[in-house]
Amino acid sequence: MFFIKKIVIIFLICMFLAGCATQDSLNIRNIPNDKKPTAEIETTYYFGKNNELDATTPADTCENIGKVAKITFNQNSIVSFITLGMVTRVQTQIYCVD
């Protein structure tokens, strides 16, 4: 019984340290902090692959690559952890300059 408690506690500590989301950001230009994203795209990767035919690029969203100001990626690590990396959900936020 003590062994099972120890495993459950270690599992919960690992989940806490892993966090529920990771965020990466690519800043190209300075924009105000209160600016809303121009587009929010949610993509699901199965076995680490995406359907490239449905991919939306930041240049398509902002009509020109020169208008892209910031790109933010949020990955849901809980879903990826539970499915052992077979399914990964990523939310992308694209900010454009007017």
Backbone as a printed PyTorch tensor [residue, N CA C, xyz], in Angstrom:
tensor([[[  0.8230,  -1.1980,   0.0000],
         [  0.0000,   0.0000,   0.0000],
         [  0.8640,   1.2580,   0.0000]],

        [[  1.9370,   1.2300,   0.7960],
         [  2.8350,   2.3680,   0.8620],
         [  3.4970,   2.6160,  -0.4910]],

        [[  3.8350,   1.5380,  -1.2040],
         [  4.4760,   1.6420,  -2.5160],
         [  3.5620,   2.3520,  -3.5190]],

        [[  2.2770,   2.0340,  -3.5050],
         [  1.3190,   2.6600,  -4.4240],
         [  1.1700,   4.1450,  -4.1050]],

        [[  1.1300,   4.5090,  -2.8240],
         [  1.0560,   5.9160,  -2.4440],
         [  2.2720,   6.6810,  -2.9460]],

        [[  3.4270,   6.0410,  -2.8130],
         [  4.6600,   6.6910,  -3.2570],
         [  4.6260,   6.9370,  -4.7670]],

        [[  4.1560,   5.9620,  -5.5260],
         [  4.0720,   6.1090,  -6.9830],
         [  3.0780,   7.2010,  -7.3560]],

        [[  1.9360,   7.2530,  -6.6910],
         [  0.9320,   8.2800,  -6.9700],
         [  1.4840,   9.6610,  -6.6490]],

        [[  2.1970,   9.8080,  -5.5460],
         [  2.7760,  11.1030,  -5.1860],
         [  3.8260,  11.5230,  -6.2040]],

        [[  4.6740,  10.6020,  -6.6270],
         [  5.6810,  10.9250,  -7.6510],
         [  5.0060,  11.3130,  -8.9580]],

        [[  3.9520,  10.6050,  -9.3360],
         [  3.2110,  10.9280, -10.5580],
         [  2.6210,  12.3350, -10.4730]],

        [[  2.0050,  12.6860,  -9.3500],
         [  1.4100,  14.0110,  -9.1950],
         [  2.4620,  15.1150,  -9.2000]],

        [[  3.6090,  14.8660,  -8.6040],
         [  4.6920,  15.8510,  -8.6290],
         [  5.1880,  16.0510, -10.0610]],

        [[  5.3230,  14.9710, -10.8080],
         [  5.7470,  15.0880, -12.2180],
         [  4.7340,  15.8790, -13.0350]],

        [[  3.4500,  15.6260, -12.8120],
         [  2.4150,  16.3730, -13.5260],
         [  2.4740,  17.8520, -13.1700]],

        [[  2.7110,  18.1610, -11.9000],
         [  2.7990,  19.5550, -11.4680],
         [  4.0040,  20.2410, -12.0990]],

        [[  5.1390,  19.5650, -12.1320],
         [  6.3460,  20.1580, -12.7040],
         [  6.2620,  20.2800, -14.2190]],

        [[  5.5320,  19.3770, -14.8670],
         [  5.3990,  19.4370, -16.3200],
         [  4.5340,  20.6130, -16.7440]],

        [[  3.5990,  21.0310, -15.8920],
         [  2.7200,  22.1370, -16.2490],
         [  1.6450,  21.6900, -17.2110]],

        [[  0.6810,  22.5690, -17.4210],
         [ -0.4220,  22.2040, -18.3000],
         [ -0.2680,  22.8080, -19.6820]],

        [[  0.6270,  23.7470, -19.8680],
         [  0.8140,  24.3410, -21.1870],
         [  2.2050,  24.9470, -21.2770]],

        [[  2.7630,  24.9210, -22.4670],
         [  4.0140,  25.6180, -22.7240],
         [  3.7370,  26.6940, -23.7510]],

        [[  4.4530,  27.7870, -23.6520],
         [  4.2110,  28.9020, -24.5580],
         [  5.5210,  29.3910, -25.1280]],

        [[  5.5610,  29.5460, -26.4300],
         [  6.7020,  30.1220, -27.1210],
         [  6.2060,  31.3150, -27.9020]],

        [[  7.0660,  32.3040, -28.0520],
         [  6.6510,  33.5200, -28.7350],
         [  7.7680,  33.9890, -29.6480]],

        [[  7.3970,  34.4690, -30.8040],
         [  8.3350,  35.0360, -31.7660],
         [  7.9290,  36.4850, -31.9850]],

        [[  8.6980,  37.4220, -31.4380],
         [  8.3990,  38.8470, -31.5930],
         [  9.1950,  39.4030, -32.7640]],

        [[  8.4980,  39.9530, -33.7250],
         [  9.1480,  40.5370, -34.8880],
         [  9.1560,  42.0590, -34.7650]],

        [[  8.0730,  42.6240, -34.2720],
         [  7.9430,  44.0690, -34.0560],
         [  7.3120,  44.3120, -32.7000]],

        [[  7.5380,  45.5140, -32.1760],
         [  6.9080,  45.8850, -30.9150],
         [  5.4480,  46.2300, -31.1490]],

        [[  4.5820,  45.6310, -30.3370],
         [  3.1590,  45.9280, -30.3990],
         [  2.6640,  46.1710, -28.9720]],

        [[  1.5590,  46.8900, -28.8130],
         [  1.0280,  47.1030, -27.4560],
         [  0.6100,  45.7870, -26.8050]],

        [[  0.7460,  45.7240, -25.4880],
         [  0.3990,  44.5000, -24.7520],
         [ -1.0900,  44.1900, -24.7900]],

        [[ -1.9310,  45.2100, -24.9530],
         [ -3.3800,  44.9860, -24.9330],
         [ -3.9530,  44.6940, -26.3170]],

        [[ -3.1050,  44.5820, -27.3260],
         [ -3.5880,  44.2990, -28.6840],
         [ -4.1130,  42.8710, -28.7780]],

        [[ -5.2720,  42.7330, -29.3740],
         [ -5.8900,  41.4160, -29.5720],
         [ -5.2640,  40.7360, -30.7890]],

        [[ -5.1650,  39.3960, -30.7680],
         [ -4.6080,  38.6990, -31.9300],
         [ -5.5120,  38.8330, -33.1520]],

        [[ -4.8860,  38.9430, -34.3020],
         [ -5.6290,  39.0300, -35.5560],
         [ -6.2880,  37.6910, -35.8730]],

        [[ -5.5860,  36.6030, -35.5810],
         [ -6.1320,  35.2680, -35.8460],
         [ -5.6800,  34.3040, -34.7610]],

        [[ -6.5730,  33.3800, -34.4010],
         [ -6.2470,  32.2940, -33.4820],
         [ -6.5370,  30.9820, -34.1940]],

        [[ -5.5110,  30.1780, -34.3600],
         [ -5.6330,  28.9260, -35.1010],
         [ -5.3050,  27.7780, -34.1580]],

        [[ -6.1940,  26.8000, -34.0640],
         [ -5.9490,  25.6340, -33.2270],
         [ -5.7000,  24.4270, -34.1280]],

        [[ -4.5650,  23.7770, -33.9100],
         [ -4.1520,  22.6630, -34.7500],
         [ -3.9390,  21.4340, -33.8770]],

        [[ -4.3330,  20.2840, -34.3770],
         [ -4.0990,  19.0200, -33.6800],
         [ -3.1020,  18.2030, -34.4890]],

        [[ -2.0320,  17.7980, -33.8260],
         [ -1.0120,  16.9650, -34.4520],
         [ -1.2090,  15.5280, -33.9840]],

        [[ -1.3000,  14.6060, -34.9280],
         [ -1.4050,  13.1860, -34.6150],
         [ -0.0690,  12.5380, -34.9300]],

        [[  0.5330,  11.9130, -33.9520],
         [  1.8430,  11.2830, -34.0880],
         [  2.8910,  12.2840, -34.5650]],

        [[  2.7580,  13.5420, -34.1440],
         [  3.7420,  14.5700, -34.4750],
         [  3.6260,  15.1420, -35.8690]],

        [[  2.6080,  14.7570, -36.6170],
         [  2.4620,  15.2500, -37.9970],
         [  1.1940,  16.0710, -38.1290]],

        [[  1.2240,  17.0230, -39.0450],
         [  0.0830,  17.8850, -39.3350],
         [ -0.2830,  17.7230, -40.8030]],

        [[ -1.5360,  17.9490, -41.1090],
         [ -1.9580,  17.9330, -42.5020],
         [ -1.5250,  19.2570, -43.1240]],

        [[ -0.4470,  19.2310, -43.8780],
         [  0.1210,  20.4520, -44.4390],
         [ -0.8010,  21.1430, -45.4460]],

        [[ -1.7810,  20.4270, -45.9790],
         [ -2.6930,  21.0350, -46.9410],
         [ -3.6060,  22.0640, -46.2820]],

        [[ -3.8900,  21.8700, -44.9940],
         [ -4.7610,  22.7910, -44.2670],
         [ -3.9930,  23.8710, -43.5220]],

        [[ -2.6790,  23.9250, -43.6850],
         [ -1.8480,  24.8590, -42.9340],
         [ -2.1040,  26.2950, -43.3790]],

        [[ -2.2180,  27.1780, -42.3970],
         [ -2.3580,  28.6050, -42.6550],
         [ -1.0730,  29.2860, -42.2300]],

        [[ -0.4980,  30.0670, -43.1180],
         [  0.7520,  30.7470, -42.7830],
         [  0.4570,  32.1560, -42.2690]],

        [[  1.3450,  32.7190, -41.4550],
         [  1.1490,  34.0950, -40.9880],
         [  1.0780,  35.1020, -42.1300]],

        [[  1.8090,  34.8520, -43.2120],
         [  1.7670,  35.7600, -44.3600],
         [  0.3800,  35.7630, -45.0020]],

        [[ -0.2880,  34.6170, -45.0320],
         [ -1.6510,  34.5570, -45.5680],
         [ -2.6170,  35.3140, -44.6660]],

        [[ -2.4270,  35.2150, -43.3700],
         [ -3.3270,  35.8680, -42.4180],
         [ -3.1840,  37.3840, -42.4730]],

        [[ -1.9450,  37.8720, -42.5590],
         [ -1.6940,  39.3220, -42.5290],
         [ -1.6210,  39.9360, -43.9160]],

        [[ -1.8380,  39.1590, -44.9450],
         [ -1.8180,  39.5910, -46.3460],
         [ -0.4170,  39.9030, -46.8720]],

        [[  0.5850,  39.9440, -46.0020],
         [  1.9480,  40.2300, -46.4260],
         [  2.8660,  39.8320, -45.2730]],

        [[  4.0130,  39.2720, -45.5730],
         [  4.9350,  38.8540, -44.5210],
         [  5.4690,  40.0550, -43.7470]],

        [[  5.5030,  41.2270, -44.3650],
         [  5.9890,  42.4310, -43.6990],
         [  5.0470,  42.9640, -42.6330]],

        [[  3.8020,  42.5100, -42.6240],
         [  2.8240,  42.9820, -41.6450],
         [  2.7330,  42.0910, -40.4080]],

        [[  3.4670,  41.0040, -40.3730],
         [  3.4350,  40.1000, -39.2210],
         [  4.2430,  40.7320, -38.0930]],

        [[  3.6120,  40.8670, -36.9050],
         [  4.2890,  41.4980, -35.7710],
         [  4.7130,  40.4830, -34.7110]],

        [[  3.8750,  39.4940, -34.4430],
         [  4.1690,  38.5500, -33.3690],
         [  3.4130,  37.2510, -33.6060]],

        [[  4.0550,  36.1380, -33.2560],
         [  3.4300,  34.8250, -33.3550],
         [  3.6230,  34.1250, -32.0100]],

        [[  2.5470,  33.6150, -31.4340],
         [  2.6000,  32.9470, -30.1370],
         [  2.0600,  31.5310, -30.2810]],

        [[  2.7690,  30.5640, -29.6990],
         [  2.3680,  29.1670, -29.7360],
         [  2.0820,  28.6880, -28.3200]],

        [[  0.9180,  28.0980, -28.1030],
         [  0.5540,  27.4960, -26.8180],
         [  0.3030,  26.0170, -27.0510]],

        [[  1.0680,  25.1670, -26.3680],
         [  0.9130,  23.7230, -26.5220],
         [  0.2670,  23.1470, -25.2750]],

        [[ -0.7580,  22.3290, -25.4650],
         [ -1.4260,  21.6680, -24.3490],
         [ -0.6600,  20.3950, -24.0180]],

        [[  0.1450,  20.4580, -22.9690],
         [  0.9950,  19.3250, -22.6070],
         [  0.2380,  18.2080, -21.9200]],

        [[ -0.8800,  18.5170, -21.2760],
         [ -1.6480,  17.4820, -20.5840],
         [ -2.1810,  16.4540, -21.5770]],

        [[ -2.7740,  16.9330, -22.6760],
         [ -3.3010,  16.0170, -23.6940],
         [ -2.1670,  15.1780, -24.2710]],

        [[ -1.0460,  15.8110, -24.5350],
         [  0.1010,  15.0900, -25.0800],
         [  0.6290,  14.0560, -24.0870]],

        [[  0.6400,  14.4090, -22.8050],
         [  1.1180,  13.4770, -21.7800],
         [  0.1840,  12.2820, -21.6420]],

        [[ -1.1050,  12.5410, -21.6050],
         [ -2.0800,  11.4620, -21.4240],
         [ -2.0740,  10.4960, -22.6050]],

        [[ -1.9160,  11.0310, -23.8120],
         [ -1.9290,  10.1820, -25.0040],
         [ -0.5350,   9.6990, -25.3910]],

        [[  0.4390,   9.9120, -24.5010],
         [  1.8330,   9.4880, -24.7230],
         [  2.4180,  10.0880, -26.0050]],

        [[  2.0650,  11.3320, -26.3010],
         [  2.6180,  12.0350, -27.4470],
         [  1.9530,  11.7340, -28.7740]],

        [[  0.9140,  10.9170, -28.7660],
         [  0.2560,  10.5780, -30.0270],
         [ -0.6260,  11.7230, -30.5270]],

        [[ -1.1840,  12.5170, -29.6040],
         [ -2.0240,  13.6510, -29.9660],
         [ -1.4820,  14.8820, -29.2520]],

        [[ -1.2230,  15.9450, -30.0060],
         [ -0.7430,  17.1970, -29.4350],
         [ -1.5730,  18.3340, -30.0060]],

        [[ -2.1200,  19.1600, -29.1120],
         [ -2.9240,  20.3040, -29.5460],
         [ -2.0910,  21.5640, -29.3760]],

        [[ -2.0310,  22.3870, -30.4310],
         [ -1.2700,  23.6300, -30.4090],
         [ -2.1860,  24.7620, -30.8530]],

        [[ -2.2160,  25.8330, -30.0590],
         [ -2.9770,  27.0200, -30.4200],
         [ -1.9830,  28.1020, -30.8250]],

        [[ -2.1690,  28.6600, -32.0170],
         [ -1.2980,  29.6880, -32.5430],
         [ -2.0570,  31.0010, -32.6070]],

        [[ -1.4340,  32.0530, -32.0940],
         [ -2.0160,  33.3980, -32.1780],
         [ -1.1180,  34.2520, -33.0540]],

        [[ -1.7140,  34.9020, -34.0490],
         [ -0.9520,  35.7230, -34.9900],
         [ -1.3790,  37.1720, -34.8190]],

        [[ -0.4140,  38.0440, -34.6360],
         [ -0.6630,  39.4870, -34.4980],
         [ -0.1360,  40.1900, -35.7370]],

        [[ -0.9560,  41.0360, -36.3370],
         [ -0.5670,  41.7710, -37.5360],
         [ -0.4760,  43.2670, -37.2300]],

        [[  0.3690,  43.9640, -37.9830],
         [  0.4800,  45.4090, -37.8970],
         [ -0.3920,  46.0080, -38.9870]],

        [[ -1.1280,  47.0500, -38.6290],
         [ -2.0070,  47.6840, -39.6300],
         [ -1.2500,  48.4670, -40.6740]]])
